Structures are given as C-alpha cells and as structure tokens.
Amino acid sequence: MRDSDIPKKKKDSDPRRAGSPAIEALALFRLVGKNGDTAETLRELISVSDRELTELHEWAACSSPAVAVGIENMLKFRSKVAREFDRLA
C-alpha cells in the first residue's frame, strides 16, 4: 500500500495542527549535522526567548480567552518538544 492510498484524516490535513512533541523532536534531531545545524542551534529553534515569551503573554492578556489558551498550549508544546529533544541529544 502506498502513502497515497491511505485515506487522510481531517486532522492530518491541517498544517497548523501540532503533532506529537516526540515526533517533532525526532524530526529536528535528525537535522543535527546537516546544513550546519547543531544540537544547540536546534535547541534555539525549539525554544521561546524571553522577549518572545513577554510578547506572547501580552498578546494573550489582550486577546480572547481562546487565543490565550492557544498561546499557552503552544508554549507547553514547545516545552515538551525541548524535553524530548534533550532526551535524544
């Protein structure tokens, strides 16, 4: 069976929908040593800087509750990806 033969679920077709933190961490870990990427540069890619965190919290504070929850969920996801990445590294 080819990938094209496997029916796609609606959730799989949304590119904004986050997958598993472990899968994302593994995909990023596979980039170590390619295109100049190191474990450290990839950790920087995964992380949210203090400046970004401040801006996101300010945005959440003046947005709808749904946006605020989405931002918090994204931050939790990034944290989980970082933990998984560190486990692999």
Backbone as JSON Lines, residues from 0, in Angstrom:
{"i":0,"aa":"M","n":[0.85,-1.18,0.0],"ca":[0.0,0.0,0.0],"c":[0.89,1.24,0.0]}
{"i":1,"aa":"R","n":[0.6,2.17,-0.87],"ca":[1.35,3.42,-0.96],"c":[0.74,4.46,-0.04]}
{"i":2,"aa":"D","n":[1.55,5.47,0.33],"ca":[1.05,6.56,1.17],"c":[-0.18,7.22,0.56]}
{"i":3,"aa":"S","n":[-0.18,7.33,-0.76],"ca":[-1.31,7.99,-1.42],"c":[-2.59,7.17,-1.31]}
{"i":4,"aa":"D","n":[-2.46,5.87,-1.0],"ca":[-3.64,5.01,-0.86],"c":[-4.26,5.1,0.53]}
{"i":5,"aa":"I","n":[-3.51,5.66,1.47],"ca":[-4.01,5.75,2.84],"c":[-4.87,7.0,2.96]}
{"i":6,"aa":"P","n":[-6.13,6.82,3.37],"ca":[-7.01,7.99,3.48],"c":[-6.49,8.95,4.54]}
{"i":7,"aa":"K","n":[-6.55,10.22,4.22],"ca":[-6.12,11.26,5.14],"c":[-7.28,11.64,6.06]}
{"i":8,"aa":"K","n":[-6.97,11.77,7.34],"ca":[-7.97,12.23,8.28],"c":[-7.97,13.75,8.24]}
{"i":9,"aa":"K","n":[-9.11,14.31,8.6],"ca":[-9.22,15.77,8.56],"c":[-8.12,16.42,9.4]}
{"i":10,"aa":"K","n":[-7.85,15.87,10.6],"ca":[-6.83,16.47,11.46],"c":[-5.46,16.42,10.82]}
{"i":11,"aa":"D","n":[-5.19,15.43,9.95],"ca":[-3.9,15.31,9.3],"c":[-3.72,16.34,8.18]}
{"i":12,"aa":"S","n":[-4.8,16.9,7.72],"ca":[-4.71,17.82,6.6],"c":[-4.49,19.27,7.03]}
{"i":13,"aa":"D","n":[-4.52,19.54,8.32],"ca":[-4.35,20.9,8.81],"c":[-2.88,21.12,9.17]}
{"i":14,"aa":"P","n":[-2.14,21.88,8.36],"ca":[-0.71,22.06,8.63],"c":[-0.42,22.86,9.9]}
{"i":15,"aa":"R","n":[-1.43,23.52,10.45],"ca":[-1.23,24.29,11.68],"c":[-1.43,23.43,12.92]}
{"i":16,"aa":"R","n":[-1.93,22.23,12.74],"ca":[-2.18,21.33,13.87],"c":[-0.87,20.66,14.27]}
{"i":17,"aa":"A","n":[-0.54,20.84,15.53],"ca":[0.71,20.24,16.03],"c":[0.56,18.74,16.16]}
{"i":18,"aa":"G","n":[1.62,18.04,15.85],"ca":[1.63,16.6,16.03],"c":[2.17,16.27,17.41]}
{"i":19,"aa":"S","n":[2.8,15.16,17.52],"ca":[3.38,14.72,18.78],"c":[4.68,15.47,19.05]}
{"i":20,"aa":"P","n":[4.91,15.9,20.29],"ca":[6.18,16.53,20.62],"c":[7.36,15.59,20.36]}
{"i":21,"aa":"A","n":[7.16,14.31,20.61],"ca":[8.24,13.34,20.39],"c":[8.58,13.23,18.91]}
{"i":22,"aa":"I","n":[7.59,13.26,18.05],"ca":[7.82,13.16,16.61],"c":[8.52,14.42,16.1]}
{"i":23,"aa":"E","n":[8.08,15.58,16.59],"ca":[8.74,16.82,16.17],"c":[10.18,16.86,16.65]}
{"i":24,"aa":"A","n":[10.41,16.43,17.89],"ca":[11.78,16.42,18.43],"c":[12.66,15.48,17.62]}
{"i":25,"aa":"L","n":[12.15,14.32,17.26],"ca":[12.93,13.37,16.48],"c":[13.24,13.94,15.09]}
{"i":26,"aa":"A","n":[12.25,14.57,14.47],"ca":[12.48,15.17,13.15],"c":[13.57,16.24,13.23]}
{"i":27,"aa":"L","n":[13.54,17.05,14.28],"ca":[14.57,18.08,14.45],"c":[15.92,17.45,14.78]}
{"i":28,"aa":"F","n":[15.92,16.42,15.61],"ca":[17.17,15.76,15.97],"c":[17.87,15.18,14.75]}
{"i":29,"aa":"R","n":[17.09,14.72,13.8],"ca":[17.67,14.16,12.57],"c":[18.4,15.22,11.74]}
{"i":30,"aa":"L","n":[18.18,16.48,12.04],"ca":[18.85,17.56,11.32],"c":[20.25,17.87,11.87]}
{"i":31,"aa":"V","n":[20.57,17.32,13.05],"ca":[21.89,17.57,13.63],"c":[22.96,17.12,12.65]}
{"i":32,"aa":"G","n":[23.9,18.02,12.36],"ca":[24.99,17.72,11.44],"c":[24.66,17.99,9.98]}
{"i":33,"aa":"K","n":[23.45,18.39,9.7],"ca":[23.06,18.71,8.33],"c":[22.86,20.21,8.21]}
{"i":34,"aa":"N","n":[23.26,20.75,7.08],"ca":[23.06,22.19,6.81],"c":[23.64,23.08,7.9]}
{"i":35,"aa":"G","n":[24.66,22.61,8.6],"ca":[25.28,23.41,9.64],"c":[24.54,23.4,10.96]}
{"i":36,"aa":"D","n":[23.47,22.61,11.07],"ca":[22.71,22.57,12.31],"c":[23.44,21.75,13.37]}
{"i":37,"aa":"T","n":[23.42,22.29,14.58],"ca":[23.97,21.58,15.74],"c":[22.83,21.39,16.73]}
{"i":38,"aa":"A","n":[23.08,20.57,17.73],"ca":[22.06,20.4,18.77],"c":[21.72,21.75,19.4]}
{"i":39,"aa":"E","n":[22.73,22.59,19.58],"ca":[22.49,23.9,20.21],"c":[21.65,24.82,19.31]}
{"i":40,"aa":"T","n":[21.95,24.87,18.02],"ca":[21.15,25.75,17.14],"c":[19.71,25.25,17.05]}
{"i":41,"aa":"L","n":[19.54,23.94,17.11],"ca":[18.18,23.4,17.07],"c":[17.44,23.64,18.38]}
{"i":42,"aa":"R","n":[18.16,23.61,19.5],"ca":[17.53,23.99,20.78],"c":[17.04,25.43,20.72]}
{"i":43,"aa":"E","n":[17.84,26.3,20.1],"ca":[17.42,27.7,19.95],"c":[16.16,27.8,19.09]}
{"i":44,"aa":"L","n":[16.08,26.97,18.07],"ca":[14.9,26.95,17.2],"c":[13.66,26.52,17.97]}
{"i":45,"aa":"I","n":[13.82,25.53,18.84],"ca":[12.7,25.0,19.62],"c":[12.27,25.98,20.7]}
{"i":46,"aa":"S","n":[13.22,26.64,21.31],"ca":[12.93,27.46,22.48],"c":[12.16,28.73,22.13]}
{"i":47,"aa":"V","n":[11.6,29.32,23.17],"ca":[10.92,30.61,23.06],"c":[11.74,31.57,23.91]}
{"i":48,"aa":"S","n":[12.26,32.61,23.28],"ca":[13.11,33.57,24.01],"c":[12.28,34.34,25.04]}
{"i":49,"aa":"D","n":[12.97,34.96,25.97],"ca":[12.29,35.78,26.98],"c":[11.5,36.9,26.32]}
{"i":50,"aa":"R","n":[12.07,37.51,25.3],"ca":[11.38,38.59,24.58],"c":[10.1,38.07,23.92]}
{"i":51,"aa":"E","n":[10.22,36.91,23.25],"ca":[9.04,36.32,22.62],"c":[7.99,35.94,23.66]}
{"i":52,"aa":"L","n":[8.45,35.4,24.77],"ca":[7.53,34.99,25.83],"c":[6.76,36.19,26.38]}
{"i":53,"aa":"T","n":[7.47,37.3,26.59],"ca":[6.82,38.52,27.05],"c":[5.77,38.99,26.05]}
{"i":54,"aa":"E","n":[6.13,39.01,24.78],"ca":[5.18,39.45,23.75],"c":[3.97,38.52,23.67]}
{"i":55,"aa":"L","n":[4.21,37.23,23.77],"ca":[3.1,36.28,23.71],"c":[2.17,36.43,24.91]}
{"i":56,"aa":"H","n":[2.73,36.65,26.09],"ca":[1.88,36.86,27.27],"c":[1.1,38.17,27.16]}
{"i":57,"aa":"E","n":[1.72,39.2,26.61],"ca":[1.0,40.47,26.41],"c":[-0.14,40.28,25.4]}
{"i":58,"aa":"W","n":[0.14,39.53,24.34],"ca":[-0.88,39.25,23.33],"c":[-2.02,38.45,23.96]}
{"i":59,"aa":"A","n":[-1.68,37.46,24.75],"ca":[-2.71,36.63,25.39],"c":[-3.58,37.46,26.33]}
{"i":60,"aa":"A","n":[-2.95,38.39,27.02],"ca":[-3.67,39.21,28.0],"c":[-4.72,40.11,27.35]}
{"i":61,"aa":"C","n":[-4.49,40.53,26.12],"ca":[-5.43,41.46,25.47],"c":[-6.26,40.78,24.38]}
{"i":62,"aa":"S","n":[-6.21,39.45,24.33],"ca":[-6.95,38.71,23.32],"c":[-8.12,37.97,23.95]}
{"i":63,"aa":"S","n":[-8.81,37.26,23.11],"ca":[-9.92,36.44,23.59],"c":[-9.38,35.28,24.41]}
{"i":64,"aa":"P","n":[-10.21,34.7,25.26],"ca":[-9.77,33.52,26.02],"c":[-9.29,32.38,25.13]}
{"i":65,"aa":"A","n":[-9.91,32.21,23.98],"ca":[-9.5,31.14,23.06],"c":[-8.07,31.37,22.55]}
{"i":66,"aa":"V","n":[-7.74,32.6,22.24],"ca":[-6.38,32.91,21.78],"c":[-5.4,32.7,22.92]}
{"i":67,"aa":"A","n":[-5.75,33.14,24.12],"ca":[-4.87,32.96,25.28],"c":[-4.6,31.49,25.54]}
{"i":68,"aa":"V","n":[-5.62,30.66,25.46],"ca":[-5.45,29.21,25.66],"c":[-4.57,28.62,24.56]}
{"i":69,"aa":"G","n":[-4.78,29.07,23.33],"ca":[-3.95,28.6,22.22],"c":[-2.49,28.93,22.42]}
{"i":70,"aa":"I","n":[-2.21,30.13,22.89],"ca":[-0.83,30.55,23.15],"c":[-0.23,29.69,24.25]}
{"i":71,"aa":"E","n":[-0.95,29.5,25.33],"ca":[-0.44,28.67,26.43],"c":[-0.21,27.23,25.98]}
{"i":72,"aa":"N","n":[-1.11,26.71,25.17],"ca":[-0.93,25.34,24.66],"c":[0.31,25.25,23.77]}
{"i":73,"aa":"M","n":[0.54,26.27,22.97],"ca":[1.73,26.28,22.1],"c":[3.0,26.32,22.95]}
{"i":74,"aa":"L","n":[2.99,27.12,24.01],"ca":[4.16,27.21,24.88],"c":[4.43,25.87,25.57]}
{"i":75,"aa":"K","n":[3.37,25.22,26.02],"ca":[3.51,23.89,26.64],"c":[4.07,22.89,25.63]}
{"i":76,"aa":"F","n":[3.58,22.97,24.39],"ca":[4.05,22.07,23.34],"c":[5.54,22.27,23.09]}
{"i":77,"aa":"R","n":[5.97,23.53,22.97],"ca":[7.39,23.81,22.73],"c":[8.24,23.25,23.88]}
{"i":78,"aa":"S","n":[7.74,23.38,25.1],"ca":[8.47,22.86,26.25],"c":[8.6,21.33,26.17]}
{"i":79,"aa":"K","n":[7.54,20.67,25.76],"ca":[7.57,19.21,25.61],"c":[8.52,18.8,24.5]}
{"i":80,"aa":"V","n":[8.53,19.54,23.4],"ca":[9.47,19.25,22.3],"c":[10.9,19.39,22.81]}
{"i":81,"aa":"A","n":[11.16,20.44,23.58],"ca":[12.51,20.67,24.11],"c":[12.94,19.51,25.02]}
{"i":82,"aa":"R","n":[12.04,19.05,25.89],"ca":[12.38,17.93,26.77],"c":[12.68,16.66,25.97]}
{"i":83,"aa":"E","n":[11.86,16.4,24.95],"ca":[12.08,15.23,24.11],"c":[13.39,15.34,23.34]}
{"i":84,"aa":"F","n":[13.67,16.53,22.82],"ca":[14.91,16.75,22.08],"c":[16.11,16.51,22.99]}
{"i":85,"aa":"D","n":[16.06,17.04,24.21],"ca":[17.17,16.85,25.15],"c":[17.35,15.37,25.5]}
{"i":86,"aa":"R","n":[16.27,14.64,25.56],"ca":[16.35,13.21,25.83],"c":[17.09,12.49,24.71]}
{"i":87,"aa":"L","n":[16.89,12.95,23.46],"ca":[17.53,12.33,22.3],"c":[18.99,12.73,22.17]}
{"i":88,"aa":"A","n":[19.3,13.95,22.56],"ca":[20.65,14.5,22.35],"c":[21.68,13.94,23.31]}
